[in-house]
Amino acid sequence: MRRRMLGNPRGVLHGPRSRLGSLLQFASRTCEAKSRPLADAIISCMRFLLTHPVDTRPSLVVDTCSEIDERAIARLRNDLHGLGCANGLLFDPRQCIILHDTYSTMDASSIVVEGAALNADLVLARVTGSTIEERVERWLEALSVRWDSALPIEPGIAAPFIADVVPAASGSMLHVLKGAA
């Protein structure tokens, strides 16, 4: 696990015994479980957690996978609920979906996919990288430090991120959890 201190000038770290340390261990185990070579598992996975410096709960959970399907969405939905996080993104090389907790119920069923899937190349148009994981990591770094330079220029693509994703990412620390390659 790598930890990046973005938007955190005081360099506040959280130890493994802290609540954040426990959440990071949970998220890491969940990501590793998703990448096991089982018939119903996602083959590749990288998870990014964004946390605000003064909060122990992730404000945004972002997963990458080889292909978005109902199982990948269900896993992220359950993980968001388990982590107490209201916002999630799921990327594959072709598309991106946004998940948000509506708080309509007290379980994972209140976490819904918002709108239609977005083209990943359009969402990540302002960053470069050879893999989806690299591009998503660079995009999240930019989103945390200066969100207006990370979002796509096209308003129709940028708009879904403004209400929930931007506030969740702005000034956050980026924690990178790697599953299988």
C-alpha positions in Angstrom: 0.0 0.0 0.0 1.3 3.5 -0.9 0.1 6.6 0.8 0.2 10.0 -0.8 -0.3 13.1 1.2 -2.1 15.5 -1.1 -3.6 18.7 0.1 -2.2 17.9 3.6 0.5 20.5 4.5 0.8 19.3 8.1 1.6 15.7 7.0 -0.9 14.1 9.3 -0.3 10.3 9.2 -2.6 7.6 10.6 -1.0 4.6 12.2 -2.1 1.0 11.7 -3.9 1.0 15.0 -6.0 4.0 14.1 -9.6 3.8 12.7 -8.2 4.8 9.3 -5.6 2.0 9.6 -8.4 -0.5 10.2 -10.4 0.8 7.3 -7.4 0.6 5.0 -6.7 -3.0 6.1 -10.4 -3.8 5.4 -10.3 -2.2 2.0 -7.0 -3.9 1.1 -8.4 -7.3 2.1 -11.5 -6.6 0.1 -9.5 -5.6 -3.0 -7.3 -8.6 -2.7 -10.3 -10.9 -2.4 -11.7 -9.4 -5.5 -8.6 -10.1 -7.5 -8.2 -13.8 -6.5 -8.2 -16.1 -9.6 -11.7 -17.5 -9.0 -14.3 -17.9 -11.8 -16.5 -15.1 -10.4 -13.7 -12.7 -9.4 -12.4 -9.6 -11.1 -9.0 -10.5 -12.6 -7.3 -7.1 -12.0 -8.1 -4.6 -9.4 -6.6 -1.4 -7.9 -8.4 0.5 -5.2 -7.9 4.1 -4.3 -9.2 5.6 -1.1 -9.4 9.3 -0.6 -9.6 10.6 3.0 -9.7 14.1 4.3 -6.9 14.8 6.7 -9.1 15.2 9.8 -11.5 12.3 9.0 -10.8 8.6 9.4 -13.6 7.5 7.0 -12.9 7.5 3.3 -14.8 10.2 1.4 -14.3 8.5 -2.0 -13.5 4.9 -3.0 -12.4 4.3 -6.6 -11.8 0.8 -8.1 -10.4 -0.2 -11.4 -11.2 -3.5 -13.0 -10.8 -5.3 -16.3 -14.6 -5.0 -17.1 -17.5 -3.4 -15.3 -20.3 -5.9 -14.7 -23.1 -6.4 -12.1 -20.7 -8.3 -9.8 -18.2 -5.5 -9.8 -20.9 -2.9 -9.1 -22.3 -5.1 -6.3 -18.9 -5.6 -4.7 -18.2 -1.8 -4.7 -21.6 -1.1 -3.4 -21.1 -3.5 -0.5 -17.6 -2.2 0.2 -18.9 1.4 0.2 -21.5 0.4 2.7 -19.0 -1.5 4.9 -16.6 1.5 4.8 -19.3 4.0 5.6 -18.5 5.9 2.4 -21.2 7.6 0.3 -19.3 8.0 -3.0 -17.6 5.6 -5.3 -16.3 5.4 -8.8 -15.7 2.3 -10.9 -13.4 2.4 -14.0 -12.6 -0.1 -16.6 -10.6 0.7 -19.8 -13.8 1.7 -21.6 -16.2 3.3 -19.1 -16.7 4.9 -15.7 -19.7 4.7 -13.4 -20.5 6.9 -10.4 -22.1 5.4 -7.3 -23.7 7.4 -4.6 -25.5 6.6 -1.3 -29.1 8.1 -1.4 -29.6 7.1 2.3 -33.0 5.8 1.4 -32.4 2.6 3.4 -29.9 1.6 6.1 -28.2 -1.0 3.9 -26.2 -1.3 0.7 -29.3 -1.1 -1.5 -29.4 2.7 -1.0 -26.2 3.0 -3.0 -27.1 3.5 -6.6 -25.5 4.0 -9.9 -25.9 7.7 -10.9 -26.8 8.3 -14.5 -25.4 6.4 -17.5 -21.9 5.1 -17.8 -19.3 7.7 -19.0 -16.6 7.1 -21.5 -13.4 6.6 -19.5 -11.2 8.2 -22.2 -13.3 11.4 -22.0 -13.3 11.4 -18.2 -9.5 10.9 -18.1 -8.7 13.1 -21.1 -6.5 15.5 -19.2 -4.1 12.9 -17.8 -1.7 10.5 -19.5 -0.6 7.0 -18.6 -0.1 3.6 -20.2 -2.7 1.7 -18.0 -6.1 2.6 -16.7 -4.7 2.3 -13.1 -2.0 4.8 -13.9 -4.4 7.3 -15.5 -6.9 7.0 -12.7 -4.2 7.5 -10.1 -2.9 10.7 -11.8 -6.5 11.9 -12.3 -7.3 11.5 -8.6 -4.1 13.2 -7.6 -5.1 16.2 -9.8 -8.7 16.1 -8.6 -7.5 16.3 -5.0 -5.1 19.2 -5.5 -6.9 21.2 -8.2 -10.1 19.7 -9.3 -10.8 22.2 -12.1 -7.6 21.1 -13.9 -8.7 17.4 -13.7 -12.3 17.5 -14.8 -12.9 17.2 -18.6 -13.5 20.5 -20.4 -16.8 19.3 -21.9 -19.6 20.3 -19.4 -21.7 17.2 -20.1 -18.9 14.9 -19.0 -17.7 17.1 -16.1 -21.2 17.8 -14.6 -21.8 14.4 -12.9 -18.7 14.9 -10.8 -19.4 18.4 -9.5 -22.0 17.7 -6.7 -20.4 14.7 -4.9 -17.1 13.5 -6.3 -15.3 16.9 -6.3 -16.1 17.7 -2.7 -15.2 14.2 -1.7 -11.8 14.4 -3.4 -10.8 18.1 -2.8 -7.9 18.4 -0.4 -7.9 14.6 0.3 -5.0 12.2 0.9 -4.8 9.4 -1.7 -4.2 5.9 -0.5 -3.4 3.3 -3.2 -4.2 -0.3 -2.6 -3.1 -2.8 -5.2 -4.8 -6.1 -6.0 -3.4 -8.5 -8.6 -1.6 -7.2 -11.6 
